[in-house]
Amino acid sequence: MKILFLLTFLSSAYAPVPRCSPFFIINKLMEWNSWTSDMNPYFPVPPCEHGGPMQAVLAGDYRSVFIMDTPEIIPRHNLHELIWYMKTGYSRLRRMMKNKEPLEFDFNIMREGFDHYTPKIRTKQMGHETERRPEVLDSEEIYINFAGEKLKNYYLHGPDKVGTNFNSEGLLLVPEEKHLDPDLLAKETQPAQSSSESSS
């Protein structure tokens, strides 16, 4: 069991990979157990609709194979998983090693290949019943707000003391009528300032 935990931890630095990547087993190592299943809101990664990487490339769907096809989102993945480890992952692992929190797992996930072995596509994270929320990372504004709340909670209360779901279960919000990106905010305020100056 400790060896499996070690392999899972080492693989987390590269997860998740696109659904048709030849390295798809990295995703399965994260998804098969309740320790890491909510490490990233992309988990569980959907099946590869093409059947494999070669078929996806031939179909022209490079995004489903190559992670560098969307390089702008990689830092968000890395930061998200770092915050997860600080706030939730490490303390959860300690509780599991002391038998204070159950480890739920499904070895069938490790053997399912590019598909899902279940009758329906899995969308819930093992052991937590939280839905995958890729929009957390897909939207820069939503992610800044989400990460900020997690970091504030970590600063005020430290790591989780009891079993906690890391992934968001409610609405994903940004400040009303405002962008969190200062560059976008500046662009929005400029027209308002210009109109007020012209009226005066």
KETI-877049 format. One line per field, with one value per residue: residue in one letter; y, x, z of N, C-alpha, C in turn. Coordinates in Angstrom, 2 decimals, decimal comma. Layout:
<atoms>
type	(A ...) $
nc2	(Y ...) $
nc1	(X ...) $
nc3	(Z ...) $
cac2	(Y ...) $
cac1	(X ...) $
cac3	(Z ...) $
cc2	(Y ...) $
cc1	(X ...) $
cc3	(Z ...) $
</atoms>
This chain:
<atoms>
type	(M K I L F L L T F L S S A Y A P V P R C S P F F I I N K L M E W N S W T S D M N P Y F P V P P C E H G G P M Q A V L A G D Y R S V F I M D T P E I I P R H N L H E L I W Y M K T G Y S R L R R M M K N K E P L E F D F N I M R E G F D H Y T P K I R T K Q M G H E T E R R P E V L D S E E I Y I N F A G E K L K N Y Y L H G P D K V G T N F N S E G L L L V P E E K H L D P D L L A K E T Q P A Q S S S E S S S) $
nc2	(-1,20 1,25 1,56 1,96 4,40 6,00 5,85 7,07 9,65 10,57 10,59 12,63 15,06 15,32 15,19 16,32 14,36 14,81 13,27 11,37 10,86 9,03 8,55 8,05 6,50 7,89 9,57 7,64 6,67 8,74 8,82 6,42 6,18 7,45 9,25 10,94 11,57 13,97 15,81 17,33 19,35 18,36 15,65 12,88 12,13 12,27 9,48 8,51 9,50 8,76 6,38 6,03 7,47 7,60 7,41 9,73 11,74 11,31 12,09 14,74 15,88 17,29 18,44 16,63 14,89 16,04 17,76 20,19 21,57 23,33 25,37 27,54 26,90 25,20 26,23 26,83 24,31 23,21 24,96 24,64 21,95 22,09 23,73 22,06 19,93 21,19 22,14 20,04 17,43 16,38 16,24 14,61 12,23 11,55 11,02 8,80 6,95 6,51 5,22 6,81 7,89 6,52 4,75 4,72 2,81 1,70 -0,77 -1,45 0,83 1,24 -0,59 0,00 1,23 3,39 3,89 4,06 1,72 1,50 1,40 3,94 7,07 8,07 10,75 11,58 12,06 9,66 8,38 10,82 11,87 14,25 16,29 16,39 19,42 21,04 23,66 25,23 25,51 26,19 28,78 31,72 33,83 32,71 30,77 32,26 33,41 31,09 29,82 31,84 31,88 29,33 29,57 31,64 30,40 28,40 29,94 31,08 28,89 26,70 23,38 20,92 19,56 17,51 15,02 16,33 17,68 18,79 19,84 22,19 22,42 24,05 27,07 28,70 31,63 35,04 38,34 40,62 42,17 42,83 42,32 40,10 40,22 42,62 43,96 43,66 44,92 47,53 48,23 48,27 50,38 52,60 53,62 54,59 56,60 58,31 59,15 60,55 62,65 63,97 64,88 66,77) $
nc1	(0,82 1,95 3,79 2,13 0,99 3,30 3,92 1,64 1,90 4,27 3,44 1,63 2,74 2,59 0,01 -3,32 -3,21 -4,10 -7,15 -6,74 -4,08 -0,99 0,02 -2,01 -2,33 -1,39 -3,47 -5,26 -3,94 -4,36 -7,11 -8,13 -8,34 -9,46 -7,78 -6,41 -8,31 -9,73 -7,81 -7,45 -9,64 -10,27 -10,46 -12,76 -11,05 -12,59 -13,51 -11,47 -12,70 -11,87 -10,59 -7,84 -4,46 -3,27 -5,46 -6,77 -4,98 -4,97 -7,53 -7,29 -7,55 -5,71 -5,59 -6,69 -4,67 -2,10 -0,63 0,64 -0,76 -2,45 -0,93 -1,22 -2,79 -1,43 0,17 -1,92 -2,98 -0,76 -0,46 -2,93 -2,82 -0,72 -1,80 -3,88 -2,38 -1,11 -3,29 -5,18 -4,36 -1,95 -2,58 -4,81 -3,67 -2,08 -4,07 -5,24 -3,14 -3,03 -5,33 -7,53 -9,14 -11,06 -9,71 -10,86 -11,18 -10,85 -9,85 -10,52 -10,53 -7,88 -7,47 -8,94 -8,19 -8,42 -11,06 -14,07 -14,88 -17,35 -20,98 -22,01 -20,41 -18,01 -18,34 -18,03 -15,88 -13,81 -14,81 -15,65 -17,81 -18,04 -18,57 -16,72 -15,10 -14,11 -14,28 -13,31 -10,55 -10,46 -11,43 -9,80 -10,46 -12,39 -10,76 -8,77 -10,32 -11,27 -8,85 -7,84 -9,69 -9,24 -6,56 -6,78 -8,37 -6,59 -4,54 -5,85 -6,85 -5,19 -4,05 -6,55 -8,42 -10,20 -11,93 -12,41 -13,96 -12,21 -12,76 -14,91 -18,35 -20,46 -21,82 -19,68 -18,14 -17,40 -16,33 -19,04 -19,79 -17,17 -13,81 -11,26 -8,79 -6,35 -5,53 -7,69 -9,60 -8,66 -9,03 -11,77 -12,45 -11,40 -13,05 -15,24 -14,05 -13,21 -15,64 -16,74 -14,94 -15,27 -17,89 -17,65) $
nc3	(0,00 0,77 -1,27 -3,45 -2,71 -2,87 -5,63 -6,61 -5,54 -6,81 -9,45 -9,46 -10,09 -12,78 -13,54 -14,45 -17,49 -20,98 -22,20 -24,23 -24,16 -24,47 -22,00 -20,22 -17,94 -15,80 -15,04 -14,12 -11,87 -10,10 -9,89 -8,87 -6,13 -2,92 -1,70 -3,55 -5,46 -5,66 -6,16 -8,44 -10,34 -12,84 -12,66 -12,48 -15,51 -18,71 -20,93 -23,78 -26,72 -29,21 -29,07 -28,78 -28,75 -31,36 -33,13 -32,37 -33,16 -35,93 -36,42 -36,12 -33,64 -31,66 -29,17 -27,40 -26,98 -26,58 -23,98 -24,12 -25,95 -24,82 -23,24 -21,52 -19,35 -17,72 -15,49 -13,70 -13,11 -11,74 -9,53 -8,30 -7,45 -5,67 -3,65 -2,90 -1,78 0,42 1,97 2,12 1,11 2,39 5,15 5,00 4,06 6,28 8,18 6,99 7,03 9,72 10,17 10,70 8,87 6,30 3,48 0,36 -2,60 -6,04 -7,91 -10,48 -12,00 -12,57 -14,53 -16,75 -19,13 -22,01 -21,80 -19,73 -17,28 -16,18 -16,58 -17,21 -18,00 -15,69 -13,44 -10,89 -8,08 -6,62 -3,54 -2,53 -3,81 -5,12 -7,96 -11,05 -11,92 -14,29 -15,12 -13,10 -13,47 -16,13 -16,44 -15,87 -14,14 -12,40 -11,25 -9,89 -7,90 -6,59 -5,76 -4,15 -2,02 -0,92 -0,09 1,75 3,68 4,44 5,54 7,73 9,20 8,89 7,85 6,83 9,47 9,74 7,72 4,54 1,65 -1,10 -3,61 -5,26 -4,43 -4,79 -6,28 -8,59 -8,27 -9,29 -8,32 -8,37 -11,41 -11,84 -12,92 -11,87 -12,90 -13,07 -15,36 -17,14 -15,63 -15,62 -18,29 -18,40 -16,75 -17,97 -20,21 -18,74 -17,21 -19,23 -20,36 -18,24 -18,00 -20,45 -20,23 -18,26) $
cac2	(0,00 2,42 1,70 2,56 5,80 6,66 5,99 8,06 10,98 10,95 10,84 13,81 16,22 15,37 14,97 15,27 14,43 14,77 11,99 10,41 10,81 7,69 8,44 8,14 5,78 8,90 9,96 6,53 6,61 9,74 8,66 5,13 6,16 8,64 10,22 11,92 11,69 15,35 16,66 18,22 19,36 17,64 14,24 11,89 12,54 11,49 8,51 8,98 9,17 8,28 5,04 6,05 8,67 7,61 7,73 11,13 12,55 11,17 12,85 16,15 16,35 17,30 18,86 15,46 14,05 16,77 18,73 21,48 22,26 24,41 25,62 28,62 26,40 24,33 26,79 26,72 22,92 23,01 25,72 24,00 20,73 22,49 24,18 20,85 19,18 21,93 22,29 18,83 16,15 15,83 15,89 13,46 11,05 11,20 10,38 7,47 6,07 6,22 4,61 7,76 8,19 5,34 4,86 4,04 2,63 0,83 -1,21 -1,55 2,07 1,09 -1,55 0,29 1,75 4,71 3,98 3,85 0,37 1,61 1,55 5,35 7,79 8,56 12,20 11,87 11,74 8,48 8,56 12,15 12,14 15,58 16,25 17,05 20,81 21,59 25,11 25,89 25,84 26,73 30,22 32,33 34,64 31,79 30,09 33,21 33,52 29,79 29,62 32,83 31,43 28,19 30,06 32,40 29,41 27,73 30,91 31,31 27,68 25,67 22,20 20,33 18,73 16,37 14,72 17,48 17,68 19,96 20,38 23,03 21,77 25,06 27,97 29,29 33,05 36,10 39,57 41,12 43,21 43,19 41,32 39,99 40,52 44,08 44,50 43,75 45,93 48,84 48,47 48,56 51,68 53,69 54,29 55,33 57,81 59,18 59,75 61,55 63,80 64,71 65,55 67,93) $
cac1	(0,00 2,82 4,39 1,11 0,92 4,48 3,75 0,60 2,44 5,23 2,71 0,78 3,42 2,33 -1,42 -3,79 -2,83 -5,32 -7,88 -6,22 -2,62 -0,44 0,37 -3,29 -2,27 -1,16 -4,79 -5,87 -3,28 -4,97 -8,56 -8,56 -8,42 -10,07 -6,78 -6,05 -9,32 -10,17 -6,62 -7,59 -11,06 -10,45 -10,71 -12,17 -10,92 -13,52 -12,89 -10,99 -13,74 -11,26 -10,08 -6,42 -3,76 -3,06 -6,73 -7,08 -4,11 -5,46 -8,78 -6,96 -7,86 -4,43 -5,79 -7,02 -3,46 -0,90 -0,90 1,19 -1,66 -3,06 0,11 -1,57 -3,51 -0,56 0,48 -3,10 -3,00 0,31 -0,76 -4,09 -2,41 0,10 -2,71 -4,55 -1,48 -0,89 -4,51 -5,99 -3,74 -0,99 -3,27 -5,67 -2,81 -1,70 -5,22 -5,42 -2,08 -3,33 -6,66 -8,52 -10,02 -11,02 -9,22 -11,73 -10,46 -11,47 -8,77 -11,00 -10,16 -6,50 -7,43 -9,98 -7,65 -8,88 -12,51 -14,51 -15,45 -18,71 -22,00 -22,05 -19,16 -17,85 -18,16 -17,83 -14,55 -13,84 -14,84 -16,11 -19,08 -18,03 -18,52 -15,58 -15,42 -13,00 -14,41 -12,51 -9,26 -10,61 -11,64 -8,76 -11,09 -12,96 -9,69 -8,16 -11,24 -11,27 -7,55 -7,73 -10,48 -8,55 -5,36 -7,22 -8,79 -5,38 -3,83 -6,60 -7,17 -4,20 -4,52 -7,81 -8,31 -11,09 -12,18 -12,99 -13,94 -11,48 -13,37 -16,08 -19,64 -21,48 -21,64 -18,35 -18,45 -16,40 -16,95 -20,09 -19,50 -15,75 -12,82 -10,16 -7,56 -6,21 -5,44 -9,04 -10,30 -8,21 -9,66 -13,18 -12,63 -10,97 -14,15 -16,04 -13,33 -13,18 -16,95 -16,95 -14,11 -15,85 -19,11 -17,29) $
cac3	(0,00 0,81 -2,60 -4,30 -2,33 -3,40 -7,08 -6,83 -5,24 -7,84 -10,69 -9,34 -10,68 -14,22 -13,76 -15,34 -18,90 -21,81 -22,14 -25,22 -24,06 -24,24 -20,59 -19,52 -16,67 -14,76 -14,55 -13,37 -10,56 -9,24 -9,78 -8,34 -4,67 -2,32 -1,26 -4,58 -6,51 -5,81 -6,26 -9,58 -10,73 -14,10 -12,37 -13,38 -16,90 -19,54 -21,83 -25,09 -27,69 -30,45 -28,84 -28,46 -29,23 -32,81 -33,76 -32,10 -34,03 -37,30 -36,49 -35,99 -32,28 -30,95 -27,78 -26,57 -26,86 -26,15 -22,92 -24,50 -26,87 -24,02 -22,22 -20,58 -18,19 -16,93 -14,16 -12,83 -12,64 -10,75 -8,31 -7,68 -6,78 -4,53 -2,60 -2,41 -0,91 1,66 2,76 2,25 0,76 3,35 6,40 4,70 4,01 7,65 8,82 6,39 7,51 11,12 10,17 11,20 7,74 5,41 2,11 -0,59 -3,86 -7,04 -8,80 -11,86 -12,69 -13,04 -15,63 -17,74 -20,38 -22,45 -21,59 -18,36 -17,20 -15,65 -17,64 -17,58 -17,80 -14,32 -13,26 -9,47 -7,58 -5,75 -2,10 -2,12 -4,49 -5,72 -9,42 -11,70 -12,22 -15,09 -15,28 -12,06 -14,05 -17,48 -16,32 -15,04 -13,09 -11,40 -10,52 -8,95 -6,77 -5,90 -5,10 -3,09 -0,87 -0,30 0,59 2,94 4,67 4,94 6,39 8,96 9,96 8,69 7,10 7,26 10,67 9,56 6,32 3,85 0,19 -1,57 -4,82 -5,02 -4,64 -5,00 -7,40 -8,76 -8,45 -9,33 -7,82 -9,26 -12,38 -11,79 -13,25 -10,91 -13,62 -13,03 -16,72 -17,67 -14,83 -16,09 -19,58 -18,17 -16,08 -18,83 -20,90 -17,79 -16,86 -20,40 -20,54 -17,19 -18,29 -21,57 -19,78 -17,45) $
cc2	(1,26 2,66 2,35 4,04 6,59 6,88 7,05 9,47 11,46 11,29 12,14 15,04 16,37 15,25 16,29 15,44 14,35 13,36 10,95 10,32 9,37 7,46 8,51 7,47 6,74 9,35 8,88 6,40 7,62 9,41 7,41 5,12 7,49 9,62 11,32 12,19 13,12 16,33 17,70 18,19 18,70 16,15 14,01 12,38 11,68 10,46 9,17 8,54 8,62 6,85 4,98 7,26 8,73 7,99 9,20 12,06 12,49 11,94 14,34 16,73 16,33 17,66 17,68 14,56 14,79 17,85 20,12 22,19 23,38 24,79 26,65 28,11 25,56 24,94 26,71 25,31 22,73 23,72 25,08 22,78 21,01 22,93 22,99 20,09 19,87 21,89 20,96 17,53 15,57 15,40 14,71 12,17 10,60 10,50 8,98 6,49 5,68 5,58 5,50 8,22 7,02 5,69 4,04 3,93 1,67 0,45 -1,34 -0,31 1,96 0,20 -1,17 0,88 3,13 4,91 3,98 2,50 0,39 1,78 2,98 6,00 8,33 10,08 12,57 11,34 10,67 8,86 9,89 12,54 13,58 15,44 16,88 18,45 21,44 23,10 25,89 26,34 26,48 28,25 30,81 33,11 33,76 31,14 31,02 33,35 32,24 29,60 30,61 32,43 30,27 28,64 30,86 31,45 28,70 28,65 31,07 30,06 26,56 24,50 21,67 19,41 17,47 16,14 15,83 17,28 18,95 20,62 21,17 22,27 22,77 25,89 28,51 30,74 33,89 37,35 40,18 42,29 43,67 42,01 41,28 40,29 42,04 44,70 44,67 44,82 47,33 49,20 48,84 49,95 52,85 54,36 55,10 56,63 58,80 59,88 60,81 62,80 64,63 65,46 66,78 69,03) $
cc1	(0,86 3,48 3,40 0,95 2,10 4,36 2,71 1,12 3,39 4,52 1,93 1,42 3,10 0,84 -2,18 -3,21 -4,11 -5,87 -7,37 -4,69 -2,14 -0,04 -0,88 -3,26 -2,01 -2,48 -5,41 -5,26 -3,86 -6,43 -9,00 -8,78 -8,94 -9,06 -6,59 -7,14 -9,83 -9,00 -6,76 -9,05 -11,33 -10,75 -12,18 -12,16 -11,85 -12,78 -12,39 -12,00 -13,19 -10,72 -8,62 -5,74 -3,59 -4,34 -7,10 -6,25 -4,60 -6,76 -8,54 -7,25 -6,59 -4,59 -6,07 -5,81 -2,31 -1,25 -0,40 0,35 -2,41 -2,08 -0,28 -2,23 -2,63 -0,19 -0,69 -3,23 -1,98 0,01 -1,92 -3,68 -1,50 -0,78 -3,46 -3,66 -1,29 -2,13 -5,18 -5,20 -2,85 -1,69 -4,21 -4,86 -2,40 -2,86 -5,44 -4,38 -2,29 -4,71 -7,72 -9,47 -9,93 -10,44 -10,14 -11,00 -11,22 -10,38 -9,22 -10,64 -8,75 -6,42 -8,34 -9,47 -8,19 -10,37 -12,80 -15,21 -16,90 -19,71 -22,13 -20,70 -19,11 -17,64 -17,89 -16,48 -14,63 -13,81 -15,38 -17,45 -19,18 -17,88 -17,22 -16,00 -14,28 -13,07 -13,64 -11,16 -9,39 -10,78 -10,61 -9,38 -11,66 -11,85 -9,01 -9,02 -11,22 -9,98 -7,38 -8,49 -9,81 -7,32 -5,72 -7,64 -7,59 -4,62 -4,52 -6,71 -6,14 -4,77 -5,83 -7,59 -9,18 -11,29 -12,95 -12,92 -13,25 -12,17 -14,63 -17,36 -20,75 -21,22 -20,21 -18,54 -17,20 -17,08 -17,90 -19,62 -18,04 -14,90 -11,78 -8,83 -7,40 -6,09 -6,81 -9,83 -9,94 -8,88 -11,12 -13,39 -12,25 -12,11 -15,01 -15,39 -13,35 -14,52 -17,23 -16,15 -14,71 -17,10 -18,83 -16,69) $
cc3	(0,00 -0,55 -3,55 -3,99 -2,91 -4,90 -7,40 -6,61 -6,33 -9,16 -10,65 -9,97 -12,15 -14,55 -13,74 -16,75 -19,72 -21,93 -23,12 -25,19 -23,88 -22,79 -19,70 -18,15 -15,52 -14,18 -13,68 -11,98 -9,58 -8,93 -9,02 -6,84 -4,13 -1,75 -2,30 -5,60 -6,70 -5,86 -7,37 -10,03 -12,08 -13,87 -12,04 -14,83 -17,76 -20,40 -23,11 -26,15 -29,00 -30,32 -28,46 -29,08 -30,74 -33,56 -33,56 -32,99 -35,47 -37,50 -36,37 -34,62 -31,43 -29,48 -26,86 -26,33 -26,19 -25,14 -23,30 -25,55 -26,16 -22,90 -21,18 -19,31 -17,26 -15,57 -13,20 -12,28 -11,51 -9,44 -7,57 -6,87 -5,59 -3,37 -2,01 -1,44 0,44 2,55 3,08 2,13 1,83 4,64 6,18 4,67 5,41 8,38 8,28 6,89 8,97 11,29 10,81 10,10 6,77 4,04 1,22 -1,92 -4,77 -8,04 -10,25 -12,67 -13,27 -14,29 -16,81 -19,06 -20,72 -22,23 -20,09 -18,30 -16,74 -16,80 -18,14 -17,31 -16,37 -14,31 -11,81 -9,00 -6,48 -4,27 -1,61 -2,73 -5,00 -7,23 -9,92 -12,10 -13,03 -15,26 -14,21 -12,63 -15,42 -17,47 -15,37 -13,88 -11,99 -10,59 -9,51 -7,71 -5,92 -5,11 -3,95 -1,84 -0,15 0,48 1,83 4,06 5,29 5,89 7,74 9,83 9,82 7,88 7,66 8,46 10,58 8,06 5,63 2,34 -0,29 -2,75 -4,47 -5,32 -4,94 -6,25 -7,41 -9,15 -8,63 -8,81 -8,84 -10,10 -12,35 -12,21 -12,15 -11,57 -13,67 -14,40 -17,34 -16,93 -15,30 -17,41 -19,41 -17,60 -16,97 -19,57 -19,97 -17,39 -18,00 -20,58 -19,49 -17,43 -19,41 -21,16 -18,96 -18,31) $
</atoms>
